[in-house]
Amino acid sequence: MSLRLVVCALAIFLASVFASSHCEAKSKRKASIGSVSERSSRSSGSRTSTSRARKSRDKSRHESRKKRRSRSRADNMPKGWTWPPSARMREAGKACLADLDALGIRWEKAPSVRKVATPITLDAMELGGVKLVSTYRKGPFVMDCQLALGLAHFAETLYGLGVREVQFSRIHDYTQVRVNGTVKQALSRHALGVAIDMRAFVDETGRKAVVLDDYPLGDELLLAIERALNESGGFRTVLTPSNDPASHDDHFHAEVQVDYARTTHTSSL
């Protein structure tokens, strides 16, 4: 009887020790799993937070770039210019067409062109006795009424300088600003139809003064035209080989002054 009791007691003791050890191991496994789960949760949360922060930064940079592009494009637009054209721009366009009619200049309404507020073509590419002749392209040549009116007024000055023909390479073209050998993130005023690139001028004797060849030689006619353009008040600063040899060594780039912010339309020339 005594031996049986000892054996039973020993069995109970061993069972108790095994159960305690098993519970302890199970508890450690649970704690370990909980710790891993917590670390995984923290890591996942950290990754999510980092991803959100990165997306927020990317969105902020994208918006900043969009604002810079929008600002740079707007910086080269005439005062009061909007697209689609505002009521004030449409009113200015009608007044401009009336001015052309008053000057006896025949024009035709051109099909709608993006960014050109009042698109027209001229029946005869001649203004005030000065012919406008394209060096590369065939007509008709779409332009904004404002450019036609500005050139019509300036033609009197050209004629007085002895000019009978202006040879140009570009009027309307959907391009960006190019100065000092660099293309900028801003629409050129060629895109608005209010700019012209003039490459050569023919005088009353038939002599042709070519900007690329004769301007560096100090050609008097070319220098006189450049001064007249800048002093007329009807054009923005003219780009020539003098102030932009990298991008305008072979032509005069002239942009007619347009101000849509004025309450009433008046000719800038």
PATOR-94371 format. One record per residue (C-alpha): x negated, y negated, z; residue in three letters; residue number from 1. Coordinates in Angstrom, 1 decimal. Layout:
<sites>
+--------+--------+--------+-----+-----+
|     xx |     yy |     zz |  aa |   i |
+--------+--------+--------+-----+-----+
|      X |      Y |      Z | ALA | NUM |
...
+--------+--------+--------+-----+-----+
</sites>
This chain:
<sites>
+--------+--------+--------+-----+-----+
|     xx |     yy |     zz |  aa |   i |
+--------+--------+--------+-----+-----+
|    0.0 |    0.0 |    0.0 | MET |   1 |
|   -2.8 |   -2.4 |    0.8 | SER |   2 |
|   -4.5 |   -1.9 |   -2.5 | LEU |   3 |
|   -1.3 |   -2.4 |   -4.4 | ARG |   4 |
|   -0.7 |   -5.7 |   -2.6 | LEU |   5 |
|   -4.2 |   -6.8 |   -3.4 | VAL |   6 |
|   -3.8 |   -6.0 |   -7.1 | VAL |   7 |
|   -0.4 |   -7.8 |   -7.2 | CYS |   8 |
|   -1.8 |  -10.8 |   -5.5 | ALA |   9 |
|   -4.7 |  -10.9 |   -7.9 | LEU |  10 |
|   -2.4 |  -10.6 |  -10.9 | ALA |  11 |
|   -0.3 |  -13.4 |   -9.6 | ILE |  12 |
|   -3.3 |  -15.6 |   -9.0 | PHE |  13 |
|   -4.7 |  -14.9 |  -12.5 | LEU |  14 |
|   -1.3 |  -15.6 |  -14.1 | ALA |  15 |
|   -1.2 |  -18.8 |  -12.2 | SER |  16 |
|   -4.7 |  -19.9 |  -13.3 | VAL |  17 |
|   -3.9 |  -19.0 |  -16.9 | PHE |  18 |
|   -0.6 |  -20.9 |  -16.9 | ALA |  19 |
|   -2.3 |  -24.0 |  -15.4 | SER |  20 |
|   -5.1 |  -23.8 |  -17.9 | SER |  21 |
|   -2.6 |  -23.4 |  -20.8 | HIS |  22 |
|   -0.6 |  -26.4 |  -19.6 | CYS |  23 |
|   -3.7 |  -28.5 |  -19.2 | GLU |  24 |
|   -4.9 |  -27.6 |  -22.7 | ALA |  25 |
|   -1.5 |  -28.3 |  -24.1 | LYS |  26 |
|   -1.4 |  -31.7 |  -22.4 | SER |  27 |
|   -4.8 |  -32.6 |  -23.8 | LYS |  28 |
|   -3.7 |  -31.6 |  -27.3 | ARG |  29 |
|   -0.7 |  -33.8 |  -26.9 | LYS |  30 |
|   -2.8 |  -36.7 |  -25.6 | ALA |  31 |
|   -5.2 |  -36.2 |  -28.5 | SER |  32 |
|   -2.5 |  -36.1 |  -31.0 | ILE |  33 |
|   -0.9 |  -39.3 |  -29.5 | GLY |  34 |
|   -4.3 |  -41.0 |  -29.6 | SER |  35 |
|   -4.8 |  -40.1 |  -33.3 | VAL |  36 |
|   -1.3 |  -41.1 |  -34.1 | SER |  37 |
|   -1.8 |  -44.4 |  -32.3 | GLU |  38 |
|   -5.1 |  -45.0 |  -34.1 | ARG |  39 |
|   -3.5 |  -44.1 |  -37.4 | SER |  40 |
|   -0.6 |  -46.4 |  -36.7 | SER |  41 |
|   -3.0 |  -49.3 |  -35.8 | ARG |  42 |
|   -5.1 |  -48.5 |  -39.0 | SER |  43 |
|   -2.0 |  -48.4 |  -41.1 | SER |  44 |
|   -0.7 |  -51.7 |  -39.6 | GLY |  45 |
|   -4.1 |  -53.3 |  -40.2 | SER |  46 |
|   -4.1 |  -52.2 |  -43.8 | ARG |  47 |
|   -0.6 |  -53.5 |  -44.3 | THR |  48 |
|   -1.6 |  -56.8 |  -42.6 | SER |  49 |
|   -4.7 |  -57.1 |  -44.8 | THR |  50 |
|   -2.7 |  -56.3 |  -47.9 | SER |  51 |
|   -0.1 |  -58.9 |  -47.1 | ARG |  52 |
|   -2.9 |  -61.5 |  -46.4 | ALA |  53 |
|   -4.6 |  -60.6 |  -49.7 | ARG |  54 |
|   -1.3 |  -61.0 |  -51.6 | LYS |  55 |
|   -0.6 |  -64.3 |  -49.9 | SER |  56 |
|   -4.1 |  -65.6 |  -50.8 | ARG |  57 |
|   -3.7 |  -64.4 |  -54.4 | ASP |  58 |
|   -0.3 |  -66.0 |  -54.7 | LYS |  59 |
|   -1.6 |  -69.3 |  -53.2 | SER |  60 |
|   -4.6 |  -69.3 |  -55.7 | ARG |  61 |
|   -2.2 |  -68.5 |  -58.6 | HIS |  62 |
|    0.1 |  -71.4 |  -57.6 | GLU |  63 |
|   -2.9 |  -73.7 |  -57.1 | SER |  64 |
|   -4.2 |  -72.8 |  -60.6 | ARG |  65 |
|   -0.7 |  -73.4 |  -62.1 | LYS |  66 |
|   -0.5 |  -76.8 |  -60.4 | LYS |  67 |
|   -4.0 |  -77.8 |  -61.7 | ARG |  68 |
|   -3.0 |  -76.7 |  -65.2 | ARG |  69 |
|    0.3 |  -78.5 |  -65.0 | SER |  70 |
|   -1.4 |  -81.6 |  -63.6 | ARG |  71 |
|   -4.2 |  -81.6 |  -66.3 | SER |  72 |
|   -1.6 |  -81.2 |  -69.1 | ARG |  73 |
|    0.5 |  -84.0 |  -67.6 | ALA |  74 |
|   -2.5 |  -86.3 |  -67.2 | ASP |  75 |
|   -2.8 |  -86.7 |  -71.0 | ASN |  76 |
|    0.8 |  -87.4 |  -71.7 | MET |  77 |
|    2.1 |  -90.9 |  -72.4 | PRO |  78 |
|    3.8 |  -92.8 |  -69.6 | LYS |  79 |
|    7.3 |  -91.6 |  -69.1 | GLY |  80 |
|    6.9 |  -88.6 |  -71.3 | TRP |  81 |
|    9.0 |  -85.5 |  -70.5 | THR |  82 |
|   10.0 |  -82.4 |  -72.3 | TRP |  83 |
|   12.7 |  -82.0 |  -73.4 | PRO |  84 |
|   12.8 |  -85.7 |  -74.3 | PRO |  85 |
|   14.6 |  -87.9 |  -71.8 | SER |  86 |
|   17.4 |  -90.3 |  -72.8 | ALA |  87 |
|   14.9 |  -93.1 |  -72.7 | ARG |  88 |
|   12.6 |  -91.2 |  -75.1 | MET |  89 |
|   15.5 |  -90.6 |  -77.5 | ARG |  90 |
|   16.4 |  -94.3 |  -77.3 | GLU |  91 |
|   12.8 |  -95.3 |  -78.1 | ALA |  92 |
|   12.9 |  -92.9 |  -81.0 | GLY |  93 |
|   16.0 |  -94.5 |  -82.5 | LYS |  94 |
|   14.5 |  -97.9 |  -82.1 | ALA |  95 |
|   11.3 |  -96.8 |  -83.7 | CYS |  96 |
|   13.2 |  -95.5 |  -86.8 | LEU |  97 |
|   15.1 |  -98.8 |  -87.0 | ALA |  98 |
|   11.7 | -100.6 |  -87.0 | ASP |  99 |
|   10.5 |  -98.4 |  -89.9 | LEU | 100 |
|   13.7 |  -99.2 |  -91.8 | ASP | 101 |
|   13.1 | -102.9 |  -91.2 | ALA | 102 |
|    9.6 | -102.6 |  -92.6 | LEU | 103 |
|   11.0 | -100.9 |  -95.7 | GLY | 104 |
|    9.2 |  -97.6 |  -95.0 | ILE | 105 |
|   11.0 |  -94.6 |  -96.4 | ARG | 106 |
|   11.0 |  -91.6 |  -94.1 | TRP | 107 |
|   12.8 |  -88.2 |  -93.7 | GLU | 108 |
|   13.8 |  -86.5 |  -90.5 | LYS | 109 |
|   11.6 |  -83.4 |  -90.0 | ALA | 110 |
|   12.8 |  -80.1 |  -88.5 | PRO | 111 |
|   12.5 |  -80.0 |  -84.7 | SER | 112 |
|    8.9 |  -79.4 |  -83.6 | VAL | 113 |
|    7.9 |  -78.6 |  -80.0 | ARG | 114 |
|    6.5 |  -81.5 |  -78.1 | LYS | 115 |
|    7.2 |  -84.1 |  -80.9 | VAL | 116 |
|    9.9 |  -86.4 |  -79.6 | ALA | 117 |
|   10.9 |  -88.0 |  -83.0 | THR | 118 |
|    9.5 |  -85.8 |  -85.8 | PRO | 119 |
|    9.5 |  -87.4 |  -89.3 | ILE | 120 |
|    7.7 |  -87.2 |  -92.6 | THR | 121 |
|    7.0 |  -90.1 |  -94.9 | LEU | 122 |
|    8.3 |  -90.1 |  -98.4 | ASP | 123 |
|    5.2 |  -91.8 |  -99.7 | ALA | 124 |
|    2.0 |  -91.5 |  -97.7 | MET | 125 |
|    1.2 |  -95.1 |  -98.1 | GLU | 126 |
|    1.6 |  -97.9 |  -95.6 | LEU | 127 |
|    1.0 | -101.6 |  -96.3 | GLY | 128 |
|   -0.9 | -100.9 |  -99.5 | GLY | 129 |
|   -3.1 |  -98.3 |  -97.8 | VAL | 130 |
|   -2.8 |  -94.7 |  -98.9 | LYS | 131 |
|   -3.1 |  -91.8 |  -96.4 | LEU | 132 |
|   -4.8 |  -88.9 |  -98.2 | VAL | 133 |
|   -5.4 |  -85.4 |  -96.6 | SER | 134 |
|   -8.8 |  -84.0 |  -97.0 | THR | 135 |
|   -7.8 |  -80.3 |  -96.4 | TYR | 136 |
|   -4.1 |  -79.7 |  -96.1 | ARG | 137 |
|   -1.0 |  -80.1 |  -98.2 | LYS | 138 |
|    2.0 |  -82.1 |  -97.1 | GLY | 139 |
|    4.5 |  -82.9 |  -96.0 | PRO | 140 |
|    2.8 |  -84.1 |  -92.8 | PHE | 141 |
|    5.0 |  -84.1 |  -89.6 | VAL | 142 |
|    4.3 |  -86.9 |  -87.2 | MET | 143 |
|    6.1 |  -88.8 |  -84.5 | ASP | 144 |
|    7.8 |  -92.0 |  -85.6 | CYS | 145 |
|    5.6 |  -93.8 |  -83.1 | GLN | 146 |
|    2.4 |  -92.9 |  -85.1 | LEU | 147 |
|    4.0 |  -93.9 |  -88.4 | ALA | 148 |
|    5.0 |  -97.3 |  -86.9 | LEU | 149 |
|    1.6 |  -97.9 |  -85.3 | GLY | 150 |
|   -0.2 |  -97.1 |  -88.6 | LEU | 151 |
|    2.2 |  -99.3 |  -90.5 | ALA | 152 |
|    1.3 | -102.3 |  -88.4 | HIS | 153 |
|   -2.4 | -101.6 |  -88.4 | PHE | 154 |
|   -2.4 | -101.1 |  -92.2 | ALA | 155 |
|   -2.4 | -104.9 |  -92.6 | GLU | 156 |
|   -5.7 | -105.1 |  -90.7 | THR | 157 |
|   -7.2 | -102.2 |  -92.8 | LEU | 158 |
|   -6.1 | -103.9 |  -96.0 | TYR | 159 |
|   -7.7 | -107.1 |  -94.8 | GLY | 160 |
|  -11.0 | -105.3 |  -94.3 | LEU | 161 |
|  -10.8 | -104.1 |  -97.9 | GLY | 162 |
|   -9.6 | -100.5 |  -97.1 | VAL | 163 |
|   -7.3 |  -99.0 |  -99.7 | ARG | 164 |
|   -7.4 |  -95.4 |  -98.7 | GLU | 165 |
|   -7.7 |  -93.5 |  -95.5 | VAL | 166 |
|   -8.7 |  -89.8 |  -95.7 | GLN | 167 |
|   -7.6 |  -87.8 |  -92.8 | PHE | 168 |
|   -8.0 |  -84.2 |  -91.7 | SER | 169 |
|   -5.3 |  -83.8 |  -89.0 | ARG | 170 |
|   -2.2 |  -85.4 |  -87.7 | ILE | 171 |
|    0.1 |  -83.0 |  -86.0 | HIS | 172 |
|   -1.5 |  -79.8 |  -84.6 | ASP | 173 |
|   -0.7 |  -77.9 |  -81.4 | TYR | 174 |
|   -4.1 |  -78.1 |  -79.9 | THR | 175 |
|   -5.8 |  -78.9 |  -76.6 | GLN | 176 |
|   -8.1 |  -81.9 |  -75.8 | VAL | 177 |
|  -11.7 |  -81.5 |  -77.0 | ARG | 178 |
|  -14.2 |  -84.0 |  -75.8 | VAL | 179 |
|  -18.0 |  -83.9 |  -75.2 | ASN | 180 |
|  -18.1 |  -80.4 |  -76.7 | GLY | 181 |
|  -15.6 |  -79.0 |  -74.2 | THR | 182 |
|  -12.0 |  -77.8 |  -74.7 | VAL | 183 |
|  -10.0 |  -79.0 |  -71.7 | LYS | 184 |
|   -6.8 |  -77.6 |  -70.2 | GLN | 185 |
|   -4.7 |  -80.4 |  -71.5 | ALA | 186 |
|   -2.6 |  -80.8 |  -74.6 | LEU | 187 |
|   -4.1 |  -83.1 |  -77.2 | SER | 188 |
|   -1.9 |  -85.9 |  -78.5 | ARG | 189 |
|   -2.1 |  -84.2 |  -81.9 | HIS | 190 |
|    0.4 |  -81.8 |  -80.3 | ALA | 191 |
|    2.8 |  -84.7 |  -79.8 | LEU | 192 |
|    2.3 |  -86.0 |  -83.3 | GLY | 193 |
|    0.9 |  -89.4 |  -82.2 | VAL | 194 |
|   -2.8 |  -88.9 |  -83.2 | ALA | 195 |
|   -4.7 |  -88.9 |  -86.5 | ILE | 196 |
|   -8.3 |  -87.9 |  -87.3 | ASP | 197 |
|   -9.7 |  -90.2 |  -90.0 | MET | 198 |
|  -12.8 |  -88.9 |  -91.8 | ARG | 199 |
|  -13.4 |  -91.4 |  -94.6 | ALA | 200 |
|  -12.3 |  -94.8 |  -95.9 | PHE | 201 |
|  -12.3 |  -96.0 |  -99.5 | VAL | 202 |
|  -12.6 |  -99.7 | -100.1 | ASP | 203 |
|  -11.2 | -101.9 | -102.9 | GLU | 204 |
|  -14.4 | -101.3 | -105.0 | THR | 205 |
|  -13.9 |  -97.5 | -104.8 | GLY | 206 |
|  -16.8 |  -97.0 | -102.4 | ARG | 207 |
|  -16.2 |  -94.2 | -100.0 | LYS | 208 |
|  -17.5 |  -94.6 |  -96.4 | ALA | 209 |
|  -17.8 |  -91.2 |  -94.8 | VAL | 210 |
|  -18.0 |  -91.1 |  -91.0 | VAL | 211 |
|  -20.3 |  -88.1 |  -90.8 | LEU | 212 |
|  -22.8 |  -89.5 |  -93.3 | ASP | 213 |
|  -22.5 |  -93.3 |  -93.1 | ASP | 214 |
|  -21.7 |  -94.0 |  -89.5 | TYR | 215 |
|  -25.2 |  -93.1 |  -88.2 | PRO | 216 |
|  -26.6 |  -95.5 |  -90.8 | LEU | 217 |
|  -24.6 |  -98.4 |  -89.3 | GLY | 218 |
|  -22.1 |  -98.7 |  -92.2 | ASP | 219 |
|  -20.5 | -102.1 |  -91.8 | GLU | 220 |
|  -17.1 | -101.1 |  -92.9 | LEU | 221 |
|  -16.9 |  -98.2 |  -90.5 | LEU | 222 |
|  -18.1 | -100.3 |  -87.6 | LEU | 223 |
|  -15.5 | -103.0 |  -88.5 | ALA | 224 |
|  -12.7 | -100.4 |  -88.5 | ILE | 225 |
|  -13.8 |  -99.0 |  -85.2 | GLU | 226 |
|  -13.8 | -102.5 |  -83.6 | ARG | 227 |
|  -10.5 | -103.3 |  -85.1 | ALA | 228 |
|   -8.9 | -100.1 |  -83.8 | LEU | 229 |
|  -10.2 | -100.8 |  -80.3 | ASN | 230 |
|   -9.3 | -104.4 |  -80.3 | GLU | 231 |
|   -5.8 | -104.0 |  -81.7 | SER | 232 |
|   -4.2 | -103.0 |  -78.4 | GLY | 233 |
|   -2.1 | -100.5 |  -80.3 | GLY | 234 |
|   -4.4 |  -97.5 |  -79.8 | PHE | 235 |
|   -6.0 |  -95.7 |  -76.9 | ARG | 236 |
|   -9.8 |  -95.7 |  -76.8 | THR | 237 |
|  -10.8 |  -94.4 |  -80.2 | VAL | 238 |
|  -13.1 |  -91.4 |  -80.1 | LEU | 239 |
|  -16.0 |  -91.8 |  -82.6 | THR | 240 |
|  -19.6 |  -90.7 |  -83.1 | PRO | 241 |
|  -20.5 |  -93.6 |  -80.8 | SER | 242 |
|  -18.7 |  -92.4 |  -77.6 | ASN | 243 |
|  -18.3 |  -88.7 |  -78.3 | ASP | 244 |
|  -21.0 |  -87.4 |  -80.7 | PRO | 245 |
|  -20.6 |  -83.8 |  -79.5 | ALA | 246 |
|  -16.9 |  -83.5 |  -80.6 | SER | 247 |
|  -16.3 |  -86.5 |  -82.9 | HIS | 248 |
|  -19.4 |  -86.9 |  -85.0 | ASP | 249 |
|  -17.5 |  -86.6 |  -88.3 | ASP | 250 |
|  -14.2 |  -88.5 |  -87.7 | HIS | 251 |
|  -12.4 |  -91.3 |  -85.8 | PHE | 252 |
|   -9.8 |  -89.9 |  -83.5 | HIS | 253 |
|   -7.0 |  -92.5 |  -83.0 | ALA | 254 |
|   -4.0 |  -92.1 |  -80.7 | GLU | 255 |
|   -1.2 |  -94.7 |  -80.9 | VAL | 256 |
|   -0.2 |  -96.3 |  -77.6 | GLN | 257 |
|    3.2 |  -95.0 |  -76.5 | VAL | 258 |
|    4.9 |  -96.0 |  -73.2 | ASP | 259 |
|    8.3 |  -94.4 |  -72.6 | TYR | 260 |
|    8.4 |  -95.8 |  -69.1 | ALA | 261 |
|    9.4 |  -99.2 |  -70.4 | ARG | 262 |
|   13.1 | -100.1 |  -70.0 | THR | 263 |
|   13.3 | -101.4 |  -73.6 | THR | 264 |
|   11.5 | -100.5 |  -76.8 | HIS | 265 |
|    8.9 | -102.9 |  -78.2 | THR | 266 |
|    6.2 | -102.2 |  -80.7 | SER | 267 |
|    2.8 | -101.7 |  -79.1 | SER | 268 |
|    1.1 | -103.3 |  -82.2 | LEU | 269 |
+--------+--------+--------+-----+-----+
</sites>
